[in-house]
Amino acid sequence: MGAWSDGCSGARPDELSAPARPPAACPDGLSGVRSEGSPGARVDGRADALPEAVLFDRDGTLVVDVPYNGDPARVELMPLAREAVAAVRARGIPVGVVSNQSGVARGLLTRGQVEAVQRRVEDLLGAFAVWAVCPHGPDDGCGCRKPAPGLVLAACARLGVSAARTVVIGDIGSDVAAARAAGARGVLVPTAVTRPEETAAAGETAADLLEAVRLVLSADAAHRTGGPR
């Protein structure tokens, strides 16, 4: 994959065997857009019933969280991840990934290792429309690092979708906070590492990843009302 620029960046090849596009500088640091459906898709005759894009957190949401993992062989899917992603794609909705990877800033990972793990995730789940990855640490003051909204906003801009019509699904409070800060809809799928206060503060929660997807693919009433707690 191509070399990263300084700042937040994500990259994926248009095809798995092709060179990646050069990533842009922070905060619009992402690349590799694929056409996976058109915004404003309709269901049951309503143009507003589906999101324009669904963005997933990576670690703890799509794949088991192995702290600072740079080894593709250690990538393991979370339960129902394949089914959840497939359900979104089946509706013609673009899917992307927004991920903090502070191991780069901490010197525990190389950017090449992060990209190798990304490729393995795509081996297991298929190519994503966009990857947005922040390599900074919590003290770097980056506007992209979740819970800041930069990754979500940049992914939406690259996909050409409205943040207000985008859903972010993650497993910890910073995922939901980033969605909220961007004006997007956030859904929390708690795991053993999710703090109780994060679950309590989430506007919407789901028991598992497939339930979260079914929630966001259902009628838009939950989005307008804030949905179940």
mmCIF file of the C-alpha atoms, coordinates in Angstrom:
data_MODEL
# 
_entry.id   MODEL 
# 
loop_
_atom_site.group_PDB 
_atom_site.id 
_atom_site.type_symbol 
_atom_site.label_atom_id 
_atom_site.label_alt_id 
_atom_site.label_comp_id 
_atom_site.label_asym_id 
_atom_site.label_entity_id 
_atom_site.label_seq_id 
_atom_site.pdbx_PDB_ins_code 
_atom_site.Cartn_x 
_atom_site.Cartn_y 
_atom_site.Cartn_z 
_atom_site.occupancy 
_atom_site.B_iso_or_equiv 
_atom_site.pdbx_formal_charge 
_atom_site.auth_seq_id 
_atom_site.auth_comp_id 
_atom_site.auth_asym_id 
_atom_site.auth_atom_id 
_atom_site.pdbx_PDB_model_num 
ATOM 1   C CA . MET A 1 1   ? 0.000   0.000   0.000  1.00 0.00 ? 1   MET A CA 1 
ATOM 2   C CA . GLY A 1 2   ? 1.106   3.567   -0.530 1.00 0.00 ? 2   GLY A CA 1 
ATOM 3   C CA . ALA A 1 3   ? 3.076   5.545   2.022  1.00 0.00 ? 3   ALA A CA 1 
ATOM 4   C CA . TRP A 1 4   ? 1.128   7.579   4.498  1.00 0.00 ? 4   TRP A CA 1 
ATOM 5   C CA . SER A 1 5   ? 1.449   11.337  4.658  1.00 0.00 ? 5   SER A CA 1 
ATOM 6   C CA . ASP A 1 6   ? 1.898   13.157  7.935  1.00 0.00 ? 6   ASP A CA 1 
ATOM 7   C CA . GLY A 1 7   ? -1.377  13.463  9.813  1.00 0.00 ? 7   GLY A CA 1 
ATOM 8   C CA . CYS A 1 8   ? -4.489  11.363  9.936  1.00 0.00 ? 8   CYS A CA 1 
ATOM 9   C CA . SER A 1 9   ? -4.773  9.104   6.972  1.00 0.00 ? 9   SER A CA 1 
ATOM 10  C CA . GLY A 1 10  ? -6.315  5.940   5.766  1.00 0.00 ? 10  GLY A CA 1 
ATOM 11  C CA . ALA A 1 11  ? -5.713  4.061   2.583  1.00 0.00 ? 11  ALA A CA 1 
ATOM 12  C CA . ARG A 1 12  ? -7.033  1.122   0.702  1.00 0.00 ? 12  ARG A CA 1 
ATOM 13  C CA . PRO A 1 13  ? -6.476  0.011   -2.882 1.00 0.00 ? 13  PRO A CA 1 
ATOM 14  C CA . ASP A 1 14  ? -9.328  0.278   -5.340 1.00 0.00 ? 14  ASP A CA 1 
ATOM 15  C CA . GLU A 1 15  ? -8.688  -3.427  -5.818 1.00 0.00 ? 15  GLU A CA 1 
ATOM 16  C CA . LEU A 1 16  ? -6.779  -5.497  -3.279 1.00 0.00 ? 16  LEU A CA 1 
ATOM 17  C CA . SER A 1 17  ? -3.924  -6.116  -5.693 1.00 0.00 ? 17  SER A CA 1 
ATOM 18  C CA . ALA A 1 18  ? -3.616  -2.514  -6.912 1.00 0.00 ? 18  ALA A CA 1 
ATOM 19  C CA . PRO A 1 19  ? -1.490  0.297   -5.443 1.00 0.00 ? 19  PRO A CA 1 
ATOM 20  C CA . ALA A 1 20  ? -3.255  2.548   -2.975 1.00 0.00 ? 20  ALA A CA 1 
ATOM 21  C CA . ARG A 1 21  ? -4.007  6.178   -3.682 1.00 0.00 ? 21  ARG A CA 1 
ATOM 22  C CA . PRO A 1 22  ? -1.758  8.555   -1.735 1.00 0.00 ? 22  PRO A CA 1 
ATOM 23  C CA . PRO A 1 23  ? -3.583  9.519   1.465  1.00 0.00 ? 23  PRO A CA 1 
ATOM 24  C CA . ALA A 1 24  ? -4.433  13.146  2.030  1.00 0.00 ? 24  ALA A CA 1 
ATOM 25  C CA . ALA A 1 25  ? -3.213  15.238  4.944  1.00 0.00 ? 25  ALA A CA 1 
ATOM 26  C CA . CYS A 1 26  ? -5.120  15.601  8.209  1.00 0.00 ? 26  CYS A CA 1 
ATOM 27  C CA . PRO A 1 27  ? -8.035  16.156  8.711  1.00 0.00 ? 27  PRO A CA 1 
ATOM 28  C CA . ASP A 1 28  ? -9.201  14.839  5.344  1.00 0.00 ? 28  ASP A CA 1 
ATOM 29  C CA . GLY A 1 29  ? -6.899  11.884  5.615  1.00 0.00 ? 29  GLY A CA 1 
ATOM 30  C CA . LEU A 1 30  ? -8.500  8.986   3.862  1.00 0.00 ? 30  LEU A CA 1 
ATOM 31  C CA . SER A 1 31  ? -8.555  7.378   0.471  1.00 0.00 ? 31  SER A CA 1 
ATOM 32  C CA . GLY A 1 32  ? -9.850  4.476   -1.526 1.00 0.00 ? 32  GLY A CA 1 
ATOM 33  C CA . VAL A 1 33  ? -13.452 5.310   -2.289 1.00 0.00 ? 33  VAL A CA 1 
ATOM 34  C CA . ARG A 1 34  ? -15.464 2.586   -3.983 1.00 0.00 ? 34  ARG A CA 1 
ATOM 35  C CA . SER A 1 35  ? -18.948 2.848   -5.403 1.00 0.00 ? 35  SER A CA 1 
ATOM 36  C CA . GLU A 1 36  ? -21.161 0.713   -3.159 1.00 0.00 ? 36  GLU A CA 1 
ATOM 37  C CA . GLY A 1 37  ? -24.521 2.318   -3.674 1.00 0.00 ? 37  GLY A CA 1 
ATOM 38  C CA . SER A 1 38  ? -26.080 5.708   -4.024 1.00 0.00 ? 38  SER A CA 1 
ATOM 39  C CA . PRO A 1 39  ? -27.015 8.106   -1.228 1.00 0.00 ? 39  PRO A CA 1 
ATOM 40  C CA . GLY A 1 40  ? -30.679 8.483   -0.443 1.00 0.00 ? 40  GLY A CA 1 
ATOM 41  C CA . ALA A 1 41  ? -31.565 4.891   -1.245 1.00 0.00 ? 41  ALA A CA 1 
ATOM 42  C CA . ARG A 1 42  ? -35.269 4.127   -0.954 1.00 0.00 ? 42  ARG A CA 1 
ATOM 43  C CA . VAL A 1 43  ? -37.114 1.451   0.965  1.00 0.00 ? 43  VAL A CA 1 
ATOM 44  C CA . ASP A 1 44  ? -40.888 1.015   1.096  1.00 0.00 ? 44  ASP A CA 1 
ATOM 45  C CA . GLY A 1 45  ? -41.198 4.093   -1.102 1.00 0.00 ? 45  GLY A CA 1 
ATOM 46  C CA . ARG A 1 46  ? -39.481 6.426   1.392  1.00 0.00 ? 46  ARG A CA 1 
ATOM 47  C CA . ALA A 1 47  ? -36.297 8.220   0.393  1.00 0.00 ? 47  ALA A CA 1 
ATOM 48  C CA . ASP A 1 48  ? -35.391 9.018   4.007  1.00 0.00 ? 48  ASP A CA 1 
ATOM 49  C CA . ALA A 1 49  ? -35.714 5.549   5.516  1.00 0.00 ? 49  ALA A CA 1 
ATOM 50  C CA . LEU A 1 50  ? -32.095 4.441   5.030  1.00 0.00 ? 50  LEU A CA 1 
ATOM 51  C CA . PRO A 1 51  ? -28.794 6.055   5.976  1.00 0.00 ? 51  PRO A CA 1 
ATOM 52  C CA . GLU A 1 52  ? -26.546 7.328   3.216  1.00 0.00 ? 52  GLU A CA 1 
ATOM 53  C CA . ALA A 1 53  ? -23.507 5.562   4.711  1.00 0.00 ? 53  ALA A CA 1 
ATOM 54  C CA . VAL A 1 54  ? -22.597 3.338   7.646  1.00 0.00 ? 54  VAL A CA 1 
ATOM 55  C CA . LEU A 1 55  ? -19.180 3.758   9.267  1.00 0.00 ? 55  LEU A CA 1 
ATOM 56  C CA . PHE A 1 56  ? -17.857 1.056   11.582 1.00 0.00 ? 56  PHE A CA 1 
ATOM 57  C CA . ASP A 1 57  ? -15.197 1.273   14.246 1.00 0.00 ? 57  ASP A CA 1 
ATOM 58  C CA . ARG A 1 58  ? -12.556 -1.403  13.685 1.00 0.00 ? 58  ARG A CA 1 
ATOM 59  C CA . ASP A 1 59  ? -11.190 -2.853  16.930 1.00 0.00 ? 59  ASP A CA 1 
ATOM 60  C CA . GLY A 1 60  ? -13.817 -4.258  19.252 1.00 0.00 ? 60  GLY A CA 1 
ATOM 61  C CA . THR A 1 61  ? -16.517 -3.732  16.650 1.00 0.00 ? 61  THR A CA 1 
ATOM 62  C CA . LEU A 1 62  ? -15.582 -5.450  13.386 1.00 0.00 ? 62  LEU A CA 1 
ATOM 63  C CA . VAL A 1 63  ? -12.613 -7.406  14.751 1.00 0.00 ? 63  VAL A CA 1 
ATOM 64  C CA . VAL A 1 64  ? -11.580 -8.622  18.180 1.00 0.00 ? 64  VAL A CA 1 
ATOM 65  C CA . ASP A 1 65  ? -9.587  -5.918  19.953 1.00 0.00 ? 65  ASP A CA 1 
ATOM 66  C CA . VAL A 1 66  ? -5.965  -7.030  20.158 1.00 0.00 ? 66  VAL A CA 1 
ATOM 67  C CA . PRO A 1 67  ? -4.187  -3.979  21.609 1.00 0.00 ? 67  PRO A CA 1 
ATOM 68  C CA . TYR A 1 68  ? -1.824  -2.358  19.113 1.00 0.00 ? 68  TYR A CA 1 
ATOM 69  C CA . ASN A 1 69  ? -2.079  -5.290  16.746 1.00 0.00 ? 69  ASN A CA 1 
ATOM 70  C CA . GLY A 1 70  ? 0.199   -5.157  13.726 1.00 0.00 ? 70  GLY A CA 1 
ATOM 71  C CA . ASP A 1 71  ? -0.024  -8.851  12.822 1.00 0.00 ? 71  ASP A CA 1 
ATOM 72  C CA . PRO A 1 72  ? -2.628  -9.788  10.193 1.00 0.00 ? 72  PRO A CA 1 
ATOM 73  C CA . ALA A 1 73  ? -2.567  -13.383 11.446 1.00 0.00 ? 73  ALA A CA 1 
ATOM 74  C CA . ARG A 1 74  ? -4.107  -12.214 14.738 1.00 0.00 ? 74  ARG A CA 1 
ATOM 75  C CA . VAL A 1 75  ? -7.132  -10.593 13.099 1.00 0.00 ? 75  VAL A CA 1 
ATOM 76  C CA . GLU A 1 76  ? -10.340 -12.329 14.204 1.00 0.00 ? 76  GLU A CA 1 
ATOM 77  C CA . LEU A 1 77  ? -13.824 -11.207 13.305 1.00 0.00 ? 77  LEU A CA 1 
ATOM 78  C CA . MET A 1 78  ? -16.273 -10.187 15.996 1.00 0.00 ? 78  MET A CA 1 
ATOM 79  C CA . PRO A 1 79  ? -19.441 -12.281 16.162 1.00 0.00 ? 79  PRO A CA 1 
ATOM 80  C CA . LEU A 1 80  ? -21.870 -11.469 13.340 1.00 0.00 ? 80  LEU A CA 1 
ATOM 81  C CA . ALA A 1 81  ? -19.505 -8.944  11.740 1.00 0.00 ? 81  ALA A CA 1 
ATOM 82  C CA . ARG A 1 82  ? -19.679 -10.604 8.336  1.00 0.00 ? 82  ARG A CA 1 
ATOM 83  C CA . GLU A 1 83  ? -23.457 -10.799 8.425  1.00 0.00 ? 83  GLU A CA 1 
ATOM 84  C CA . ALA A 1 84  ? -23.814 -7.195  9.604  1.00 0.00 ? 84  ALA A CA 1 
ATOM 85  C CA . VAL A 1 85  ? -21.593 -5.725  6.904  1.00 0.00 ? 85  VAL A CA 1 
ATOM 86  C CA . ALA A 1 86  ? -23.274 -7.863  4.251  1.00 0.00 ? 86  ALA A CA 1 
ATOM 87  C CA . ALA A 1 87  ? -26.702 -6.651  5.364  1.00 0.00 ? 87  ALA A CA 1 
ATOM 88  C CA . VAL A 1 88  ? -25.679 -3.018  4.843  1.00 0.00 ? 88  VAL A CA 1 
ATOM 89  C CA . ARG A 1 89  ? -24.137 -3.712  1.455  1.00 0.00 ? 89  ARG A CA 1 
ATOM 90  C CA . ALA A 1 90  ? -27.243 -5.626  0.388  1.00 0.00 ? 90  ALA A CA 1 
ATOM 91  C CA . ARG A 1 91  ? -29.177 -2.348  0.658  1.00 0.00 ? 91  ARG A CA 1 
ATOM 92  C CA . GLY A 1 92  ? -26.674 -0.599  -1.622 1.00 0.00 ? 92  GLY A CA 1 
ATOM 93  C CA . ILE A 1 93  ? -25.294 1.557   1.199  1.00 0.00 ? 93  ILE A CA 1 
ATOM 94  C CA . PRO A 1 94  ? -21.566 2.414   1.313  1.00 0.00 ? 94  PRO A CA 1 
ATOM 95  C CA . VAL A 1 95  ? -19.689 1.042   4.311  1.00 0.00 ? 95  VAL A CA 1 
ATOM 96  C CA . GLY A 1 96  ? -16.500 2.482   5.740  1.00 0.00 ? 96  GLY A CA 1 
ATOM 97  C CA . VAL A 1 97  ? -14.182 2.237   8.733  1.00 0.00 ? 97  VAL A CA 1 
ATOM 98  C CA . VAL A 1 98  ? -13.144 5.001   11.151 1.00 0.00 ? 98  VAL A CA 1 
ATOM 99  C CA . SER A 1 99  ? -10.365 3.908   13.477 1.00 0.00 ? 99  SER A CA 1 
ATOM 100 C CA . ASN A 1 100 ? -7.967  5.394   16.036 1.00 0.00 ? 100 ASN A CA 1 
ATOM 101 C CA . GLN A 1 101 ? -4.541  3.769   15.792 1.00 0.00 ? 101 GLN A CA 1 
ATOM 102 C CA . SER A 1 102 ? -2.454  5.545   18.409 1.00 0.00 ? 102 SER A CA 1 
ATOM 103 C CA . GLY A 1 103 ? 0.051   2.683   18.391 1.00 0.00 ? 103 GLY A CA 1 
ATOM 104 C CA . VAL A 1 104 ? 1.734   4.526   15.521 1.00 0.00 ? 104 VAL A CA 1 
ATOM 105 C CA . ALA A 1 105 ? 2.294   7.647   17.624 1.00 0.00 ? 105 ALA A CA 1 
ATOM 106 C CA . ARG A 1 106 ? 3.385   5.516   20.579 1.00 0.00 ? 106 ARG A CA 1 
ATOM 107 C CA . GLY A 1 107 ? 6.017   3.738   18.463 1.00 0.00 ? 107 GLY A CA 1 
ATOM 108 C CA . LEU A 1 108 ? 4.319   0.367   18.919 1.00 0.00 ? 108 LEU A CA 1 
ATOM 109 C CA . LEU A 1 109 ? 3.157   0.027   15.310 1.00 0.00 ? 109 LEU A CA 1 
ATOM 110 C CA . THR A 1 110 ? 4.397   1.066   11.915 1.00 0.00 ? 110 THR A CA 1 
ATOM 111 C CA . ARG A 1 111 ? 1.997   2.499   9.403  1.00 0.00 ? 111 ARG A CA 1 
ATOM 112 C CA . GLY A 1 112 ? 2.790   -0.462  7.170  1.00 0.00 ? 112 GLY A CA 1 
ATOM 113 C CA . GLN A 1 113 ? 1.623   -2.824  9.899  1.00 0.00 ? 113 GLN A CA 1 
ATOM 114 C CA . VAL A 1 114 ? -1.650  -0.920  10.252 1.00 0.00 ? 114 VAL A CA 1 
ATOM 115 C CA . GLU A 1 115 ? -2.182  -1.179  6.494  1.00 0.00 ? 115 GLU A CA 1 
ATOM 116 C CA . ALA A 1 116 ? -1.391  -4.917  6.566  1.00 0.00 ? 116 ALA A CA 1 
ATOM 117 C CA . VAL A 1 117 ? -4.085  -5.422  9.185  1.00 0.00 ? 117 VAL A CA 1 
ATOM 118 C CA . GLN A 1 118 ? -6.487  -3.373  7.050  1.00 0.00 ? 118 GLN A CA 1 
ATOM 119 C CA . ARG A 1 119 ? -5.823  -5.678  4.109  1.00 0.00 ? 119 ARG A CA 1 
ATOM 120 C CA . ARG A 1 120 ? -6.555  -8.716  6.272  1.00 0.00 ? 120 ARG A CA 1 
ATOM 121 C CA . VAL A 1 121 ? -9.830  -7.177  7.454  1.00 0.00 ? 121 VAL A CA 1 
ATOM 122 C CA . GLU A 1 122 ? -10.798 -6.721  3.814  1.00 0.00 ? 122 GLU A CA 1 
ATOM 123 C CA . ASP A 1 123 ? -9.767  -10.299 3.039  1.00 0.00 ? 123 ASP A CA 1 
ATOM 124 C CA . LEU A 1 124 ? -12.368 -11.373 5.608  1.00 0.00 ? 124 LEU A CA 1 
ATOM 125 C CA . LEU A 1 125 ? -15.106 -8.796  5.019  1.00 0.00 ? 125 LEU A CA 1 
ATOM 126 C CA . GLY A 1 126 ? -14.575 -7.493  1.493  1.00 0.00 ? 126 GLY A CA 1 
ATOM 127 C CA . ALA A 1 127 ? -13.413 -4.059  0.403  1.00 0.00 ? 127 ALA A CA 1 
ATOM 128 C CA . PHE A 1 128 ? -14.746 -1.036  2.270  1.00 0.00 ? 128 PHE A CA 1 
ATOM 129 C CA . ALA A 1 129 ? -15.766 2.151   0.513  1.00 0.00 ? 129 ALA A CA 1 
ATOM 130 C CA . VAL A 1 130 ? -13.351 4.181   2.625  1.00 0.00 ? 130 VAL A CA 1 
ATOM 131 C CA . TRP A 1 131 ? -10.892 3.833   5.494  1.00 0.00 ? 131 TRP A CA 1 
ATOM 132 C CA . ALA A 1 132 ? -10.223 6.782   7.808  1.00 0.00 ? 132 ALA A CA 1 
ATOM 133 C CA . VAL A 1 133 ? -7.422  6.130   10.291 1.00 0.00 ? 133 VAL A CA 1 
ATOM 134 C CA . CYS A 1 134 ? -5.895  8.478   12.880 1.00 0.00 ? 134 CYS A CA 1 
ATOM 135 C CA . PRO A 1 135 ? -2.313  7.562   13.893 1.00 0.00 ? 135 PRO A CA 1 
ATOM 136 C CA . HIS A 1 136 ? -2.059  10.212  16.628 1.00 0.00 ? 136 HIS A CA 1 
ATOM 137 C CA . GLY A 1 137 ? -1.984  9.793   20.390 1.00 0.00 ? 137 GLY A CA 1 
ATOM 138 C CA . PRO A 1 138 ? -4.486  11.231  22.881 1.00 0.00 ? 138 PRO A CA 1 
ATOM 139 C CA . ASP A 1 139 ? -2.206  14.166  23.754 1.00 0.00 ? 139 ASP A CA 1 
ATOM 140 C CA . ASP A 1 140 ? -1.477  15.231  20.173 1.00 0.00 ? 140 ASP A CA 1 
ATOM 141 C CA . GLY A 1 141 ? -4.469  17.536  19.867 1.00 0.00 ? 141 GLY A CA 1 
ATOM 142 C CA . CYS A 1 142 ? -5.639  15.929  16.629 1.00 0.00 ? 142 CYS A CA 1 
ATOM 143 C CA . GLY A 1 143 ? -9.049  16.956  15.335 1.00 0.00 ? 143 GLY A CA 1 
ATOM 144 C CA . CYS A 1 144 ? -9.556  13.552  13.740 1.00 0.00 ? 144 CYS A CA 1 
ATOM 145 C CA . ARG A 1 145 ? -8.948  11.261  16.684 1.00 0.00 ? 145 ARG A CA 1 
ATOM 146 C CA . LYS A 1 146 ? -12.245 10.042  18.114 1.00 0.00 ? 146 LYS A CA 1 
ATOM 147 C CA . PRO A 1 147 ? -14.089 11.444  20.097 1.00 0.00 ? 147 PRO A CA 1 
ATOM 148 C CA . ALA A 1 148 ? -13.314 14.431  17.852 1.00 0.00 ? 148 ALA A CA 1 
ATOM 149 C CA . PRO A 1 149 ? -15.459 14.447  14.702 1.00 0.00 ? 149 PRO A CA 1 
ATOM 150 C CA . GLY A 1 150 ? -12.713 14.709  12.076 1.00 0.00 ? 150 GLY A CA 1 
ATOM 151 C CA . LEU A 1 151 ? -12.607 11.098  10.885 1.00 0.00 ? 151 LEU A CA 1 
ATOM 152 C CA . VAL A 1 152 ? -16.381 10.920  10.547 1.00 0.00 ? 152 VAL A CA 1 
ATOM 153 C CA . LEU A 1 153 ? -16.637 14.260  8.741  1.00 0.00 ? 153 LEU A CA 1 
ATOM 154 C CA . ALA A 1 154 ? -13.786 13.440  6.386  1.00 0.00 ? 154 ALA A CA 1 
ATOM 155 C CA . ALA A 1 155 ? -15.240 10.032  5.530  1.00 0.00 ? 155 ALA A CA 1 
ATOM 156 C CA . CYS A 1 156 ? -18.615 11.612  4.806  1.00 0.00 ? 156 CYS A CA 1 
ATOM 157 C CA . ALA A 1 157 ? -17.018 14.273  2.628  1.00 0.00 ? 157 ALA A CA 1 
ATOM 158 C CA . ARG A 1 158 ? -15.055 11.705  0.642  1.00 0.00 ? 158 ARG A CA 1 
ATOM 159 C CA . LEU A 1 159 ? -18.153 9.589   0.119  1.00 0.00 ? 159 LEU A CA 1 
ATOM 160 C CA . GLY A 1 160 ? -20.246 12.630  -0.780 1.00 0.00 ? 160 GLY A CA 1 
ATOM 161 C CA . VAL A 1 161 ? -22.844 11.939  1.890  1.00 0.00 ? 161 VAL A CA 1 
ATOM 162 C CA . SER A 1 162 ? -24.412 14.014  4.636  1.00 0.00 ? 162 SER A CA 1 
ATOM 163 C CA . ALA A 1 163 ? -23.146 13.456  8.173  1.00 0.00 ? 163 ALA A CA 1 
ATOM 164 C CA . ALA A 1 164 ? -26.721 13.896  9.349  1.00 0.00 ? 164 ALA A CA 1 
ATOM 165 C CA . ARG A 1 165 ? -27.694 10.860  7.268  1.00 0.00 ? 165 ARG A CA 1 
ATOM 166 C CA . THR A 1 166 ? -24.688 8.765   8.317  1.00 0.00 ? 166 THR A CA 1 
ATOM 167 C CA . VAL A 1 167 ? -24.510 6.137   11.076 1.00 0.00 ? 167 VAL A CA 1 
ATOM 168 C CA . VAL A 1 168 ? -21.427 5.316   13.138 1.00 0.00 ? 168 VAL A CA 1 
ATOM 169 C CA . ILE A 1 169 ? -21.385 1.951   14.925 1.00 0.00 ? 169 ILE A CA 1 
ATOM 170 C CA . GLY A 1 170 ? -18.821 1.287   17.639 1.00 0.00 ? 170 GLY A CA 1 
ATOM 171 C CA . ASP A 1 171 ? -18.149 -0.364  20.962 1.00 0.00 ? 171 ASP A CA 1 
ATOM 172 C CA . ILE A 1 172 ? -16.988 2.488   23.203 1.00 0.00 ? 172 ILE A CA 1 
ATOM 173 C CA . GLY A 1 173 ? -18.104 5.956   24.145 1.00 0.00 ? 173 GLY A CA 1 
ATOM 174 C CA . SER A 1 174 ? -15.632 7.784   21.899 1.00 0.00 ? 174 SER A CA 1 
ATOM 175 C CA . ASP A 1 175 ? -17.255 6.210   18.830 1.00 0.00 ? 175 ASP A CA 1 
ATOM 176 C CA . VAL A 1 176 ? -20.676 7.540   19.788 1.00 0.00 ? 176 VAL A CA 1 
ATOM 177 C CA . ALA A 1 177 ? -19.214 10.884  20.863 1.00 0.00 ? 177 ALA A CA 1 
ATOM 178 C CA . ALA A 1 178 ? -17.470 11.310  17.508 1.00 0.00 ? 178 ALA A CA 1 
ATOM 179 C CA . ALA A 1 179 ? -20.732 10.590  15.721 1.00 0.00 ? 179 ALA A CA 1 
ATOM 180 C CA . ARG A 1 180 ? -22.589 13.086  17.896 1.00 0.00 ? 180 ARG A CA 1 
ATOM 181 C CA . ALA A 1 181 ? -19.919 15.776  17.376 1.00 0.00 ? 181 ALA A CA 1 
ATOM 182 C CA . ALA A 1 182 ? -20.131 15.265  13.614 1.00 0.00 ? 182 ALA A CA 1 
ATOM 183 C CA . GLY A 1 183 ? -23.921 15.450  13.600 1.00 0.00 ? 183 GLY A CA 1 
ATOM 184 C CA . ALA A 1 184 ? -24.202 11.771  12.696 1.00 0.00 ? 184 ALA A CA 1 
ATOM 185 C CA . ARG A 1 185 ? -26.198 9.005   14.353 1.00 0.00 ? 185 ARG A CA 1 
ATOM 186 C CA . GLY A 1 186 ? -24.251 6.794   16.746 1.00 0.00 ? 186 GLY A CA 1 
ATOM 187 C CA . VAL A 1 187 ? -25.097 3.269   17.852 1.00 0.00 ? 187 VAL A CA 1 
ATOM 188 C CA . LEU A 1 188 ? -23.162 1.573   20.634 1.00 0.00 ? 188 LEU A CA 1 
ATOM 189 C CA . VAL A 1 189 ? -22.632 -2.197  20.722 1.00 0.00 ? 189 VAL A CA 1 
ATOM 190 C CA . PRO A 1 190 ? -21.256 -2.736  24.246 1.00 0.00 ? 190 PRO A CA 1 
ATOM 191 C CA . THR A 1 191 ? -18.622 -5.368  24.944 1.00 0.00 ? 191 THR A CA 1 
ATOM 192 C CA . ALA A 1 192 ? -16.837 -6.453  28.099 1.00 0.00 ? 192 ALA A CA 1 
ATOM 193 C CA . VAL A 1 193 ? -14.567 -3.393  27.879 1.00 0.00 ? 193 VAL A CA 1 
ATOM 194 C CA . THR A 1 194 ? -17.358 -0.850  27.463 1.00 0.00 ? 194 THR A CA 1 
ATOM 195 C CA . ARG A 1 195 ? -17.719 1.186   30.630 1.00 0.00 ? 195 ARG A CA 1 
ATOM 196 C CA . PRO A 1 196 ? -21.205 1.324   32.202 1.00 0.00 ? 196 PRO A CA 1 
ATOM 197 C CA . GLU A 1 197 ? -21.244 5.105   31.968 1.00 0.00 ? 197 GLU A CA 1 
ATOM 198 C CA . GLU A 1 198 ? -20.563 4.874   28.241 1.00 0.00 ? 198 GLU A CA 1 
ATOM 199 C CA . THR A 1 199 ? -23.528 2.581   27.778 1.00 0.00 ? 199 THR A CA 1 
ATOM 200 C CA . ALA A 1 200 ? -25.730 4.830   29.910 1.00 0.00 ? 200 ALA A CA 1 
ATOM 201 C CA . ALA A 1 201 ? -24.747 7.907   27.879 1.00 0.00 ? 201 ALA A CA 1 
ATOM 202 C CA . ALA A 1 202 ? -25.309 6.316   24.474 1.00 0.00 ? 202 ALA A CA 1 
ATOM 203 C CA . GLY A 1 203 ? -28.422 7.444   22.657 1.00 0.00 ? 203 GLY A CA 1 
ATOM 204 C CA . GLU A 1 204 ? -28.899 4.018   21.062 1.00 0.00 ? 204 GLU A CA 1 
ATOM 205 C CA . THR A 1 205 ? -27.488 0.628   21.976 1.00 0.00 ? 205 THR A CA 1 
ATOM 206 C CA . ALA A 1 206 ? -27.719 -2.839  20.472 1.00 0.00 ? 206 ALA A CA 1 
ATOM 207 C CA . ALA A 1 207 ? -26.942 -6.264  21.907 1.00 0.00 ? 207 ALA A CA 1 
ATOM 208 C CA . ASP A 1 208 ? -24.789 -7.273  18.950 1.00 0.00 ? 208 ASP A CA 1 
ATOM 209 C CA . LEU A 1 209 ? -23.539 -5.969  15.628 1.00 0.00 ? 209 LEU A CA 1 
ATOM 210 C CA . LEU A 1 210 ? -26.292 -7.481  13.531 1.00 0.00 ? 210 LEU A CA 1 
ATOM 211 C CA . GLU A 1 211 ? -28.953 -6.011  15.814 1.00 0.00 ? 211 GLU A CA 1 
ATOM 212 C CA . ALA A 1 212 ? -27.288 -2.613  15.428 1.00 0.00 ? 212 ALA A CA 1 
ATOM 213 C CA . VAL A 1 213 ? -27.450 -2.887  11.653 1.00 0.00 ? 213 VAL A CA 1 
ATOM 214 C CA . ARG A 1 214 ? -31.053 -4.034  11.718 1.00 0.00 ? 214 ARG A CA 1 
ATOM 215 C CA . LEU A 1 215 ? -31.853 -1.018  13.891 1.00 0.00 ? 215 LEU A CA 1 
ATOM 216 C CA . VAL A 1 216 ? -30.350 1.468   11.445 1.00 0.00 ? 216 VAL A CA 1 
ATOM 217 C CA . LEU A 1 217 ? -31.876 -0.261  8.425  1.00 0.00 ? 217 LEU A CA 1 
ATOM 218 C CA . SER A 1 218 ? -35.356 -0.133  9.944  1.00 0.00 ? 218 SER A CA 1 
ATOM 219 C CA . ALA A 1 219 ? -37.889 2.676   9.571  1.00 0.00 ? 219 ALA A CA 1 
ATOM 220 C CA . ASP A 1 220 ? -36.542 6.141   10.247 1.00 0.00 ? 220 ASP A CA 1 
ATOM 221 C CA . ALA A 1 221 ? -38.730 6.780   13.294 1.00 0.00 ? 221 ALA A CA 1 
ATOM 222 C CA . ALA A 1 222 ? -35.957 5.752   15.684 1.00 0.00 ? 222 ALA A CA 1 
ATOM 223 C CA . HIS A 1 223 ? -33.583 8.269   14.079 1.00 0.00 ? 223 HIS A CA 1 
ATOM 224 C CA . ARG A 1 224 ? -36.038 11.111  14.500 1.00 0.00 ? 224 ARG A CA 1 
ATOM 225 C CA . THR A 1 225 ? -36.895 10.252  18.090 1.00 0.00 ? 225 THR A CA 1 
ATOM 226 C CA . GLY A 1 226 ? -33.430 9.275   19.281 1.00 0.00 ? 226 GLY A CA 1 
ATOM 227 C CA . GLY A 1 227 ? -34.226 5.559   19.340 1.00 0.00 ? 227 GLY A CA 1 
ATOM 228 C CA . PRO A 1 228 ? -34.212 3.130   22.241 1.00 0.00 ? 228 PRO A CA 1 
ATOM 229 C CA . ARG A 1 229 ? -31.755 3.444   25.124 1.00 0.00 ? 229 ARG A CA 1 
# 
